[in-house]
């Protein structure tokens, strides 16, 4: 009997060993995550940083959710709106034995070369469908997806280039647009002038003269305001003059519109009464009319009369950043403004706030005051990302904010003493919408691929897994990494590790300093897809540090603050025994190109390789070539970032602080990436300077007009190029793809040209 027991245990152990072996084998057969895998993912968050959104129809009978994916085979971006019947989902929840989730009642699919294709979508008040701005290669058109008929129909003319809109039903909506024919005529005129014997260059930017065929460089015709009320279309004018408004909010009764309009002449007291978010900000209220401020107004669409709602400027005019548009209470008697100053009653400076204007009593109350920097070292800012009346109730407001790398939601209630009191705060990692007892959300996390989830008061179930292919792909591991800045304060970054990560082993590191959201599944690491490739880099054995520093934007401390932040995080990783201090790379895109160049020329890290793609670098050439472009917005920012204009004695400050005048301090191989010819001129200076200095530098021009990339083939070139570049310099490895033979031959030549060890020394 005893021998039988022994044999039984032996058989069990052998069986368990075989099972463990099969599990291990299955895990080993998972393929490593690649950029191509990332492009093919169906995601609920858009590439430009927008969050996942689920919206119920006003009657609660349906809900809809937006997704986007890239198709490399077709080289197309594919957007979808999926409509679900709420009752089907409730039945699914009530019958846990039902294995098959409900299918959508309707799916709207649209594809183009670039995305997003379905923009700014919202339900009609009668729940009959959804209106959205549909993007095509020809432009943007306001479109209605009719759920009852299962049809798509245009709401605006094909000649209108729609910018913004709001809608109640198919007979009541407002929108801003310019005439494409007028724009095309302007482009044709510019091309004709480019063929003339003499070309007048005054009041034109350099890029307009060099690339006249690039329509993006021409001033677009103004987007004027149009309204369709009771089916009648007309242009909205103020005193006979066309109106150029901001975000639009049409009242539920369809009679009034809230928007922002320029203040004809800014009163002198406004400069001190409504201060900027930081003392060094270039965005501030200035008296006069050269730099107009804006204020929220109510436009009566029946009479055309315009009424100021605040008698004060918007917060955005003074550099108080945030998203969100105005919204109405369901009875059309109150308006919620997400970021505005209110009239100063005691004539003292004040911050902007989320405000409610009661039109019946003509009163203004502040729901939540926007927070600003408390001193030069504290860069912690709370950004308002949206505000709504809960269920249309004018006595209940929900405010969404972004702070410390995550989103928060706070609910406020109006009290009998006419003040707003804090009620509930949520720090949920998902965005949810609810109708009665049914709640639907996109559940995702930093290391958790998104799922569409529904739950009632008793149970929760997955409605849709948009990416079942991930079961066969090894994603690696991402986590929140907590570190301390130079002032000793705790900060958070994302940390992406290889799937086979081993404690005690030091790994190469790539720093991606631009943005970090701990509550979202972003395989690239950043909120934007261009250049960043966190999980794909981790799959080839490189750890990635993603974002995590709160620094002032547009001030002389922007560069040093960001450099100090990512250096502190990296040094902590080195101290933890995680990172090899001799194998560090860094990726810059857009704004963070300046942070990278600042680190390469002034920082203390031993950077082995770097890349920069289409971004600010506060260089002299970027300054000069953008004169008369976008109202000199870029030169003005550089004045603030460096501390002065690059003329006269102030040039000495530029020689000290601008990375372009310190290129001789860079020895790390640098990959310079431009997005089209316009971008090529913008990115030329560091490449040309390093090329002349015989430093290892490579120049790539992506064939695109996009800044945040969505086109699948171009994304593969950008993100895949990052993986190839850092794998080559940090690990001395090459992709076996024969199409990359010339690329690696070029890089080997760069490595041979290094006078000393590439990336040696401290900068």
C-alpha positions in Angstrom: 0.0 0.0 0.0 2.9 2.3 0.9 4.6 1.6 -2.5 1.4 2.5 -4.3 1.3 5.8 -2.5 4.9 6.5 -3.4 4.2 5.7 -7.1 1.0 7.9 -6.9 3.1 10.8 -5.7 5.7 10.2 -8.4 3.0 10.1 -11.1 1.5 13.4 -9.7 4.9 15.0 -9.6 5.7 13.9 -13.2 2.3 15.2 -14.3 2.8 18.5 -12.6 6.3 18.8 -14.1 4.9 18.1 -17.6 2.2 20.7 -17.0 4.7 23.3 -15.8 6.9 22.5 -18.8 4.0 23.0 -21.1 3.1 26.3 -19.4 6.7 27.4 -19.7 6.9 26.3 -23.3 3.7 28.2 -24.1 5.1 31.3 -22.4 8.4 30.9 -24.4 6.5 30.7 -27.7 4.9 34.1 -27.2 6.4 36.6 -29.7 8.1 39.7 -28.5 6.2 43.0 -28.8 7.1 45.1 -31.9 6.2 48.5 -33.3 4.1 46.8 -35.9 2.1 45.1 -33.1 1.6 48.6 -31.5 0.3 50.1 -34.7 -2.2 47.3 -35.1 -3.7 47.7 -31.7 -7.3 48.9 -31.3 -7.2 51.6 -28.7 -9.8 53.8 -27.1 -7.3 56.7 -26.5 -6.3 58.8 -29.5 -2.7 59.3 -30.6 -2.9 63.1 -29.7 -3.4 62.4 -26.0 -7.2 62.3 -25.9 -8.8 60.0 -23.3 -11.2 57.0 -23.8 -14.8 58.1 -23.9 -18.0 56.1 -23.5 -21.3 58.1 -23.9 -24.9 57.0 -23.4 -27.6 58.4 -25.5 -29.7 61.0 -23.7 -32.6 58.4 -23.3 -30.2 55.7 -22.1 -31.3 53.2 -24.7 -27.8 53.1 -26.4 -24.2 53.9 -25.7 -21.3 54.4 -28.1 -17.5 54.1 -27.9 -14.8 55.3 -30.3 -11.7 53.3 -31.2 -8.8 53.6 -33.7 -6.2 51.2 -35.1 -3.7 51.3 -37.9 -3.5 48.8 -40.8 0.0 48.4 -42.1 -1.2 46.1 -44.9 -3.4 48.8 -46.3 -1.4 51.8 -44.9 -4.7 53.2 -43.6 -5.9 54.5 -40.2 -9.2 52.9 -39.3 -11.7 54.7 -36.9 -14.9 53.1 -35.5 -17.9 54.2 -33.6 -19.6 51.1 -31.9 -23.2 51.5 -30.8 -24.6 49.0 -28.2 -28.1 48.5 -27.2 -28.3 49.0 -23.4 -30.9 46.4 -22.9 -28.7 43.8 -24.6 -25.9 44.6 -22.2 -28.2 44.4 -19.2 -29.5 41.0 -20.3 -25.9 39.8 -20.6 -25.1 41.0 -17.1 -28.3 39.3 -15.7 -27.4 36.0 -17.3 -23.9 35.0 -16.2 -24.3 31.7 -18.0 -24.3 33.5 -21.3 -20.8 33.2 -22.7 -21.2 35.3 -25.8 -21.1 39.1 -25.2 -23.7 41.2 -27.1 -22.8 42.4 -30.6 -22.9 46.1 -31.4 -26.3 47.3 -32.8 -24.3 49.2 -35.4 -20.7 50.0 -36.2 -19.6 53.0 -38.2 -16.2 52.4 -39.8 -14.2 55.0 -41.6 -10.6 54.9 -42.9 -8.2 57.4 -44.4 -4.4 57.7 -44.9 -4.2 59.7 -41.7 -6.3 60.1 -38.6 -8.2 60.7 -36.5 -11.1 60.4 -38.9 -14.0 60.6 -36.5 -13.5 63.7 -34.4 -15.4 65.4 -31.6 -18.4 63.1 -31.6 -21.6 63.7 -29.5 -25.2 62.5 -29.3 -28.1 64.3 -30.6 -30.6 65.4 -27.9 -33.3 63.1 -29.2 -30.9 60.1 -29.2 -31.5 59.4 -32.9 -27.8 59.5 -33.7 -24.4 61.0 -33.3 -22.8 64.0 -35.0 -19.1 64.3 -35.6 -16.5 66.0 -37.7 -15.5 63.6 -40.4 -11.9 63.9 -41.6 -11.1 63.1 -45.2 -8.2 63.9 -47.5 -10.3 66.8 -48.8 -11.0 68.3 -45.4 -13.4 68.2 -42.5 -17.1 68.0 -42.8 -19.9 67.9 -40.1 -21.5 64.5 -40.4 -24.6 62.7 -38.9 -24.5 59.0 -38.1 -28.3 58.2 -38.0 -28.7 55.3 -35.6 -32.3 54.6 -36.5 -31.7 54.5 -40.3 -28.1 53.1 -40.0 -27.0 55.8 -42.5 -24.4 58.5 -42.7 -25.3 61.9 -44.0 -23.6 65.3 -44.3 -24.9 68.3 -42.3 -22.6 70.8 -44.0 -21.6 71.6 -47.6 -18.6 69.9 -49.2 -17.1 73.4 -49.7 -17.1 74.1 -45.9 -14.0 73.3 -43.9 -15.6 72.7 -40.4 -13.5 73.6 -37.4 -15.9 73.4 -34.3 -19.6 72.6 -33.8 -22.3 71.9 -31.3 -25.6 70.2 -32.0 -29.0 69.5 -30.5 -30.8 67.8 -33.4 -30.6 67.7 -37.2 -32.5 71.0 -37.4 -30.6 72.9 -34.6 -26.8 73.1 -34.7 -24.0 75.6 -34.9 -20.6 75.4 -36.5 -17.5 77.4 -37.6 -16.1 76.9 -41.0 -14.2 78.6 -43.8 -14.7 78.2 -47.5 -12.4 75.7 -49.1 -12.8 77.4 -52.4 -11.5 80.6 -50.9 -8.5 78.7 -49.4 -7.8 77.0 -52.7 -8.0 80.3 -54.5 -5.5 81.8 -52.1 -3.1 78.8 -52.6 -3.4 79.1 -56.4 -2.6 82.8 -56.2 0.4 82.1 -54.0 1.7 79.5 -56.5 1.2 81.9 -59.4 3.1 84.7 -57.5 6.0 82.2 -57.0 6.4 82.1 -60.8 6.7 85.8 -61.2 9.9 87.6 -62.1 9.8 89.6 -58.9 8.4 88.2 -55.6 7.6 90.5 -52.7 8.8 88.9 -49.5 7.7 91.5 -47.0 5.3 90.2 -44.4 5.9 86.6 -45.5 7.7 84.0 -43.5 10.8 82.4 -44.9 9.0 79.1 -45.3 6.2 80.7 -47.2 8.7 81.9 -49.7 10.7 78.7 -49.9 7.8 76.3 -49.9 4.9 78.2 -51.5 3.1 75.0 -52.4 2.7 74.0 -48.8 -0.8 75.2 -48.0 -0.2 74.8 -44.2 2.1 77.8 -44.3 -0.5 80.1 -45.7 -2.9 82.1 -43.5 -6.2 80.2 -43.5 -9.4 82.1 -44.1 -11.2 83.0 -40.9 -13.6 80.4 -39.6 -16.9 82.2 -39.4 -19.9 81.2 -37.3 -22.9 79.6 -38.9 -26.2 78.4 -37.4 -29.0 76.1 -38.4 -32.1 76.9 -36.4 -35.4 75.2 -37.2 -33.8 74.0 -40.4 -32.9 77.5 -41.5 -29.2 78.1 -42.2 -27.7 81.6 -41.6 -24.4 83.3 -40.8 -24.2 84.8 -37.3 -23.0 88.4 -37.3 -22.3 91.0 -34.7 -23.3 94.5 -35.8 -23.2 93.2 -39.4 -19.7 91.8 -39.0 -19.0 88.1 -39.3 -18.2 86.4 -36.0 -15.0 84.4 -35.4 -15.7 82.5 -32.1 -14.0 79.9 -29.9 -15.6 76.7 -28.5 -19.3 76.5 -29.0 -22.1 75.5 -26.6 -25.6 75.6 -28.0 -28.4 75.9 -25.3 -30.8 73.0 -25.0 -33.7 75.1 -26.2 -31.6 76.0 -29.3 -32.0 79.7 -28.9 -28.7 80.8 -27.4 -25.0 80.1 -27.9 -22.1 80.5 -25.5 -18.7 81.0 -26.9 -15.6 83.3 -26.6 -15.1 86.5 -28.6 -12.1 88.9 -28.8 -12.3 92.0 -26.6 -12.0 94.9 -28.9 -9.8 96.9 -26.5 -8.4 95.4 -23.4 -8.8 97.7 -20.3 -5.6 98.7 -18.6 -6.6 97.3 -15.1 -6.9 93.8 -16.6 -3.1 93.4 -16.7 -2.8 93.4 -12.9 -6.2 92.1 -12.0 -5.8 88.9 -14.0 -2.2 87.7 -13.6 -0.6 84.9 -15.6 0.0 81.3 -14.2 3.6 82.2 -13.6 5.5 85.4 -13.4 7.8 84.5 -16.3 5.0 83.3 -18.6 4.8 84.9 -22.1 1.0 84.5 -22.0 -0.5 87.4 -20.1 -3.2 90.0 -20.4 -1.9 93.2 -22.0 -3.9 96.5 -22.5 -4.8 97.8 -25.9 -5.8 95.9 -29.0 -2.6 94.6 -30.5 -2.9 91.3 -28.5 -6.6 90.9 -27.9 -7.9 89.0 -24.9 -11.1 87.0 -25.1 -14.2 86.7 -22.9 -17.2 84.4 -22.7 -20.3 85.7 -24.2 -23.9 84.7 -24.8 -25.3 85.2 -28.4 -29.0 85.3 -28.8 -29.5 83.5 -32.1 -33.0 85.0 -32.6 -31.9 88.7 -32.3 -28.1 88.5 -32.8 -27.5 90.4 -29.5 -24.3 89.7 -27.7 -24.0 89.7 -23.8 -20.8 89.4 -21.8 -21.0 86.7 -19.2 -18.0 87.6 -17.0 -16.8 91.0 -18.0 -13.3 89.4 -17.6 -10.9 87.5 -19.8 -10.5 83.8 -20.1 -7.8 82.0 -18.1 -6.3 80.7 -21.4 -5.4 84.3 -22.3 -3.1 84.5 -19.2 -1.5 81.0 -19.7 -3.8 79.0 -17.5 -3.9 75.9 -19.6 -6.7 73.3 -19.7 -9.3 71.7 -21.9 -13.1 71.6 -21.8 -15.8 73.7 -23.4 -18.7 75.6 -21.9 -21.9 73.6 -21.0 -25.5 74.3 -20.2 -27.9 73.2 -17.6 -30.8 71.2 -19.0 -33.2 74.1 -18.4 -31.1 76.6 -20.4 -30.9 78.9 -17.4 -27.3 78.4 -16.3 -23.9 78.1 -18.0 -20.7 76.4 -16.8 -17.4 77.9 -17.9 -14.3 75.7 -17.4 -11.5 78.4 -17.3 -12.4 82.0 -16.8 -11.6 85.0 -14.6 -14.6 86.7 -12.9 -15.1 90.4 -12.5 -12.9 91.5 -9.6 -15.3 92.9 -7.0 -12.6 94.2 -4.6 -10.2 95.3 -7.3 -7.6 92.8 -6.2 -5.7 90.2 -8.4 -7.4 86.8 -8.6 -7.0 83.4 -10.2 -9.3 82.0 -12.9 -11.8 79.4 -11.9 -14.5 76.9 -13.0 -17.5 79.2 -12.9 -21.3 79.0 -13.1 -23.3 81.9 -14.5 -27.0 81.9 -13.6 -28.7 83.7 -16.4 -32.0 84.1 -14.5 -30.5 85.8 -11.4 -27.5 87.3 -13.4 -25.1 85.9 -10.7 -21.6 84.4 -11.1 -20.2 81.9 -8.7 -16.8 80.2 -8.6 -17.0 76.4 -8.3 -13.2 75.6 -8.1 -10.3 78.0 -8.2 -7.4 77.1 -10.5 -4.2 76.5 -8.7 -0.9 78.1 -9.6 2.8 77.9 -8.7 3.4 78.9 -5.2 7.1 79.7 -5.7 9.8 79.4 -8.3 10.7 75.9 -7.2 7.2 74.4 -7.0 5.9 73.5 -10.5 2.9 71.5 -9.4 -0.1 72.7 -11.4 -3.6 71.3 -11.6 -5.1 71.4 -15.1 -8.8 71.4 -15.6 -9.7 69.0 -18.4 -13.4 69.4 -18.4 -16.5 70.4 -16.3 -20.2 69.6 -16.7 -23.5 69.9 -14.9 -24.2 66.4 -13.6 -27.3 65.2 -15.4 -27.9 68.8 -16.5 -28.6 69.8 -12.9 -27.4 73.4 -12.4 -26.8 72.7 -8.7 -24.4 69.8 -9.2 -21.1 70.2 -11.0 -18.4 67.6 -11.9 -14.9 68.9 -12.5 -12.2 66.7 -14.1 -8.5 67.6 -13.5 -5.1 66.3 -14.5 -2.5 66.4 -11.7 0.6 64.5 -10.8 0.4 62.3 -13.9 -3.2 61.1 -13.3 -6.8 62.2 -13.7 -9.1 63.2 -10.9 -12.8 63.9 -10.8 -14.5 66.0 -8.1 -18.2 66.6 -7.6 -19.5 69.9 -6.1 -23.0 70.7 -4.8 -24.6 74.2 -4.6 -25.6 75.1 -1.0 -28.2 77.4 0.5 -25.6 80.1 1.2 -24.8 80.3 -2.6 -21.4 78.6 -2.4 -20.1 75.4 -3.9 -19.2 72.6 -1.5 -16.9 69.6 -2.2 -19.0 66.4 -2.3 -17.2 63.4 -3.8 -13.7 62.8 -5.3 -12.8 59.9 -7.6 -9.2 58.8 -8.5 -10.4 56.0 -10.7 -8.1 54.7 -13.4 -10.9 54.4 -15.9 -13.4 56.7 -17.6 -17.0 55.7 -17.1 -20.5 56.8 -18.2 -23.6 55.7 -16.3 -27.3 55.6 -17.0 -29.4 54.5 -14.1 -28.0 51.3 -12.8 -25.9 50.4 -15.9 -22.3 51.7 -16.0 -19.9 51.2 -18.9 -16.2 52.0 -18.9 -13.0 51.5 -20.7 -10.9 49.7 -18.1 -7.2 50.0 -18.7 -3.9 50.7 -16.9 -0.3 51.3 -17.4 0.3 47.6 -17.6 -3.3 46.6 -18.4 -4.5 46.5 -22.0 -8.0 48.1 -22.5 -11.2 46.3 -22.1 -14.8 47.5 -22.5 -16.5 46.7 -19.2 -20.1 46.9 -18.1 -21.5 46.5 -14.6 -24.7 47.0 -12.7 -25.2 47.0 -8.9 -24.3 43.3 -8.6 -21.9 42.1 -11.3 -19.3 43.2 -13.9 -18.5 41.6 -17.2 -16.3 42.2 -20.3 -18.3 43.3 -23.3 -15.5 43.5 -25.7 -11.8 42.7 -25.8 -10.5 44.7 -28.8 -7.1 43.0 -28.9 -7.3 39.3 -28.4 -4.1 38.9 -30.3 -2.2 40.1 -27.2 -2.6 36.7 -25.6 0.2 35.5 -27.9 2.4 38.5 -27.5 4.9 39.1 -24.7 4.3 42.7 -23.5 7.0 43.0 -20.9 6.2 44.9 -17.7 5.4 48.5 -17.0 5.1 50.1 -13.5 5.1 53.4 -11.7 8.6 54.4 -10.7 8.9 56.9 -7.7 12.0 59.0 -7.4 13.0 62.3 -5.7 13.9 65.5 -7.5 16.8 67.8 -6.5 14.6 69.4 -3.9 13.8 66.1 -2.3 10.2 65.9 -3.5 8.7 62.6 -4.7 8.0 62.4 -8.4 6.5 59.6 -10.6 7.6 58.2 -14.0 6.7 55.1 -16.0 9.3 52.3 -16.1 9.1 49.7 -18.9 11.2 46.6 -18.3 12.0 43.6 -20.6 9.9 40.5 -20.2 12.9 38.5 -19.0 14.1 41.2 -16.6 16.5 39.9 -13.9 17.1 41.6 -10.6 20.8 42.5 -10.1 21.5 42.9 -13.8 22.2 46.3 -15.2 20.3 47.2 -18.5 20.7 49.9 -21.1 18.2 52.8 -20.6 16.3 55.1 -23.0 14.8 58.2 -21.4 11.5 59.5 -23.0 11.0 62.7 -21.0 7.7 63.8 -22.7 4.5 63.1 -20.7 3.4 60.2 -18.5 -0.1 58.9 -17.7 -0.1 56.1 -15.2 -3.8 55.3 -15.7 -3.6 54.6 -19.5 -2.3 51.8 -21.6 0.2 53.6 -23.9 2.6 51.1 -25.5 4.7 53.9 -26.9 5.1 55.2 -23.3 4.2 58.7 -24.2 0.8 60.2 -24.8 2.0 60.7 -28.4 3.1 58.0 -30.8 5.8 59.9 -32.7 9.4 58.6 -32.1 8.5 57.0 -28.7 8.5 53.2 -28.5 8.7 52.1 -24.9 7.4 48.5 -25.1 9.1 47.7 -28.4 12.4 49.0 -26.9 11.8 46.9 -23.8 11.3 43.9 -26.0 14.9 44.1 -27.3 16.3 44.4 -23.8 16.3 48.1 -23.1 14.6 49.7 -20.1 12.6 52.9 -20.8 12.0 55.7 -18.3 8.9 57.7 -19.3 8.2 61.4 -18.3 7.4 62.4 -14.8 8.6 66.0 -14.1 6.4 69.0 -13.6 8.2 72.1 -14.9 7.2 75.6 -16.0 6.7 75.9 -19.8 8.0 78.9 -21.7 10.4 80.2 -19.0 14.2 80.3 -18.6 13.9 77.5 -16.1 12.1 75.1 -18.5 15.2 73.4 -19.8 17.3 73.2 -16.6 14.3 71.9 -14.6 13.5 69.1 -17.0 17.1 68.1 -17.3 17.5 68.0 -13.5 14.3 65.9 -13.3 15.2 63.1 -15.7 18.9 63.1 -14.5 17.7 62.6 -10.9 15.4 59.7 -11.9 18.2 58.1 -14.0 20.8 58.5 -11.2 18.4 56.8 -8.8 18.0 53.9 -11.3 21.8 53.7 -11.5 22.0 53.7 -7.7 19.4 51.0 -7.5 21.6 48.8 -9.7 19.0 48.7 -12.5 20.7 50.8 -15.2 24.1 50.6 -16.9 25.5 54.2 -16.5 27.5 53.8 -19.8 24.5 52.8 -21.9 22.0 55.7 -21.7 20.0 57.1 -24.5 17.3 59.8 -24.8 14.4 60.6 -27.2 13.1 64.1 -27.8 9.9 64.9 -29.7 8.2 68.3 -30.1 8.7 70.3 -26.9 11.0 67.8 -25.4 13.6 68.3 -28.1 14.7 71.4 -26.2 15.0 69.3 -23.0 17.2 66.8 -24.8 19.5 69.4 -26.4 19.7 71.2 -23.1 20.9 67.9 -21.4 23.3 67.1 -24.2 25.0 70.5 -23.8 24.7 71.2 -20.1 23.8 68.0 -18.3 25.9 65.6 -16.3 24.7 62.2 -17.6 26.9 60.1 -19.9 24.6 60.0 -22.9 25.5 57.2 -25.3 23.0 58.1 -28.1 20.1 60.5 -28.6 17.4 61.4 -31.1 15.2 64.5 -31.7 12.1 64.7 -33.9 10.4 67.9 -35.2 10.6 70.1 -32.1 11.6 73.3 -30.3 15.3 73.7 -29.6 15.5 77.5 -28.9 18.1 77.9 -31.7 19.0 81.1 -33.5 18.0 79.6 -36.9 14.6 78.5 -35.6 14.1 82.0 -34.2 14.9 83.8 -37.4 13.1 81.4 -39.8 9.8 81.7 -37.9 9.6 85.5 -38.0 6.2 86.5 -39.4 4.9 83.0 -38.8 1.9 82.4 -36.5 2.2 86.0 -35.2 5.8 85.5 -34.1 4.6 83.0 -31.5 7.8 80.9 -31.6 10.3 83.8 -31.4 8.4 85.3 -28.4 8.5 81.9 -26.6 12.3 81.7 -27.2 12.7 85.2 -25.8 11.1 83.9 -22.6 13.0 80.6 -22.6 16.4 82.1 -23.1 15.6 85.3 -21.2 16.1 87.9 -24.0 16.0 88.5 -27.8 19.2 87.5 -29.7 20.3 91.0 -30.5 22.8 93.5 -29.2 24.3 92.7 -25.8 21.6 90.1 -25.3 23.3 87.9 -27.8 25.7 86.9 -25.1 22.9 85.3 -23.2 22.0 83.3 -26.3 25.6 82.2 -26.7 25.4 80.8 -23.2 21.9 79.3 -23.0 21.0 78.3 -26.6 22.0 74.6 -27.3 22.8 75.6 -30.9 25.7 77.7 -29.8 27.1 74.8 -27.7 27.0 72.0 -30.2 30.7 71.5 -29.7 29.9 69.9 -26.3 27.9 67.1 -27.9 29.7 63.9 -28.6 26.8 61.5 -28.4 25.5 60.2 -31.8 22.4 62.2 -32.6 19.6 61.1 -34.9 17.8 64.2 -36.3 14.3 63.5 -37.7 12.2 66.0 -39.7 8.6 65.5 -40.7 8.4 66.9 -44.2 10.3 69.9 -45.8 8.8 72.5 -43.5 10.1 70.5 -40.5 13.4 69.9 -42.3 14.2 73.6 -42.2 13.2 73.8 -38.5 15.5 70.9 -37.6 18.5 71.7 -39.9 20.7 73.7 -37.5 21.8 70.9 -35.1 22.4 68.5 -37.9 24.4 71.0 -40.0 26.5 72.2 -37.0 27.4 68.7 -35.9 28.1 67.6 -39.4 30.5 70.4 -39.8 32.2 69.5 -36.5 32.6 65.9 -37.7 30.4 64.6 -35.0 28.3 61.4 -35.4 24.9 62.8 -36.7 22.3 61.3 -39.0 19.4 63.1 -40.7 16.1 61.5 -41.7 13.1 63.2 -43.3 9.8 61.4 -42.9 7.5 61.9 -45.9 4.6 63.3 -43.9 2.8 66.6 -43.0 1.8 65.1 -39.6 3.3 66.2 -36.3 1.7 63.5 -34.1 2.0 60.6 -36.4 -1.0 58.4 -37.3 -0.2 57.0 -40.8 0.9 53.4 -40.2 3.9 53.3 -42.6 5.3 56.6 -41.3 4.8 55.5 -37.7 6.7 52.3 -38.4 9.6 54.4 -39.8 9.6 56.7 -36.9 9.0 54.4 -33.9 10.8 51.5 -35.6 13.7 53.8 -36.4 14.0 54.7 -32.7 14.3 51.0 -31.8 16.9 50.4 -34.5 18.9 53.5 -33.5 19.2 52.7 -29.8 19.6 49.0 -30.2 22.6 49.7 -32.4 24.3 52.2 -30.2 23.4 50.8 -26.7 23.6 47.1 -27.5 25.6 46.8 -30.7 22.7 44.8 -32.3 21.2 45.0 -35.7 17.9 43.9 -37.2 18.3 41.1 -39.7 15.8 42.8 -42.2 17.7 43.1 -45.5 15.9 46.4 -46.2 18.0 48.0 -43.4 21.4 47.1 -44.7 22.1 50.6 -45.9 20.9 52.1 -42.6 23.4 50.1 -40.6 26.2 50.7 -43.0 25.6 54.4 -42.5 25.6 54.1 -38.8 28.8 51.9 -38.7 30.5 54.7 -40.7 29.3 57.2 -38.1 30.8 55.0 -35.3 34.1 54.9 -37.1 34.1 58.6 -37.4 34.0 59.2 -33.7 37.3 60.9 -32.6 36.9 59.3 -29.2 34.4 56.9 -27.7 30.9 58.0 -28.9 29.0 59.4 -26.0 32.1 59.8 -23.8 32.4 62.5 -21.2 30.1 64.6 -19.3 28.2 67.6 -20.8 
